[in-house]
Amino acid sequence: MALPKLPSLFKTPKHKQFELKTRYYNAEKAELDERISKIKKEILSEGAVVDADRQARLKEAFGRKRERMQFGHSGKINYRFILILLSLLALSYYILR
């Protein structure tokens, strides 16, 4: 004989659901994927020299831009910090005077 359930303030854990998606093997699709990957590798190996040069130029350009942004940004932060510091000092002087 089972005891009746009492109401609870806490949520009782429930069983986890398991969902299995079936997989099917398609020989034509596997062959097509293999051919596509082989062709992509050939194309990439031919254009690797051009891509390396382009990648180096992009890294250099982005590096210069980042340096300019860092120096310009830190100047604004310093200016804002000094302005806030001076206003707090003036306010504290006015209150304590």
Buried (B, 14 or more C-beta within 10 A) or exposed (E): EEEEEEEEEEEEEEEEEEEEEEEEEEEEEEEEEEEEEEEEEEEEEEEEEEEEEEEEEEEEEEEEEEEEEEEEEEEEEEEEEEEEEEEEEEEEEEEEE
